[in-house]
Amino acid sequence: MLSSTTTSPSPGLPVLLLLTRKGCCLCEGLEQKLRALDLPLALETIDVDGDPALQARFGLEVPVLQVRSAQGDRQLPRVPPRLTGASLQVWLQKHGFSSQDA
């Protein structure tokens, strides 16, 4: 069974998918940083251990961040764990995530 939580998505907003697992401190830290951003986005967390295909594909490589858009899901490079706030926003924009993605 797939486990996920979503931040109240609104139609037209870009969606960030955070592939995670319970007990992962890097996953929890990235989720907190993303939720603290002042960006119009929906954040969906997916526990890879709840889906055998995701678990096989990503194993211990979590956290993994993807952008869901009309063109499909696109994986972003690994987020440096020290990025926070404005630096994280700049990193997301540098890697192609913007409010225009939806």
C-alpha positions in Angstrom: 0.0 0.0 0.0 1.3 3.4 -1.0 1.6 5.9 1.9 1.4 9.6 1.0 0.5 13.0 2.4 -0.3 16.0 0.4 -0.4 19.7 1.2 -3.8 20.9 0.0 -3.1 21.0 -3.7 -4.9 23.6 -5.7 -5.6 23.2 -9.4 -2.9 24.7 -11.5 -0.2 24.6 -8.8 3.0 22.7 -9.4 3.4 19.5 -7.3 6.7 18.5 -5.7 6.8 14.7 -4.9 9.1 13.8 -2.0 10.0 10.2 -2.0 10.8 9.3 1.5 10.8 6.6 4.2 9.9 6.5 7.8 12.8 7.2 10.2 14.9 8.9 7.6 16.3 12.1 9.2 17.4 13.5 5.8 13.9 12.9 4.4 12.2 14.6 7.4 14.6 17.5 7.3 14.0 18.1 3.6 10.2 17.9 4.1 10.3 20.5 6.9 12.5 22.8 4.7 10.1 22.5 1.7 7.0 23.1 3.8 8.6 26.3 5.3 9.2 27.8 1.8 6.9 30.7 0.7 6.1 29.1 -2.6 2.8 28.4 -4.2 3.1 24.6 -4.4 1.6 21.3 -3.3 4.0 18.9 -1.6 3.2 15.2 -1.7 5.2 12.8 0.3 5.4 9.1 -0.8 6.9 6.4 1.4 8.9 4.2 -0.9 8.6 1.3 1.4 4.8 1.2 0.8 5.3 0.4 -2.9 7.6 -2.5 -3.9 8.4 -0.9 -7.3 9.5 2.4 -5.7 11.4 0.5 -3.0 13.2 -1.5 -5.7 14.0 1.6 -7.8 15.1 4.0 -5.0 16.2 1.6 -2.2 18.3 3.7 0.2 18.6 6.7 -2.2 15.9 8.7 -0.5 15.1 11.5 -0.2 14.3 11.9 -3.9 12.5 15.0 -5.2 10.4 15.0 -8.3 8.3 17.6 -10.1 4.9 16.5 -11.3 3.5 18.4 -14.3 1.3 17.9 -17.3 4.3 16.5 -19.1 4.8 13.8 -16.4 7.1 13.3 -13.4 10.7 14.6 -13.6 13.3 13.7 -11.0 15.5 16.6 -9.7 19.1 16.2 -8.7 19.8 15.3 -5.1 19.2 18.4 -2.8 22.2 19.4 -0.8 21.2 18.9 2.8 22.5 22.2 4.0 20.3 24.3 1.8 17.5 26.2 3.6 15.1 29.0 2.9 16.0 31.4 0.1 19.0 29.2 -1.0 16.6 26.2 -1.4 14.2 28.3 -3.4 17.1 29.4 -5.7 18.2 25.8 -6.0 14.7 24.7 -7.0 14.5 27.5 -9.6 17.9 26.6 -11.0 16.8 23.0 -11.5 13.6 24.0 -13.3 11.0 24.1 -10.6 8.8 27.1 -10.8 5.1 28.1 -10.4 4.8 27.6 -14.1 5.4 23.9 -14.0 1.8 22.8 -13.6 
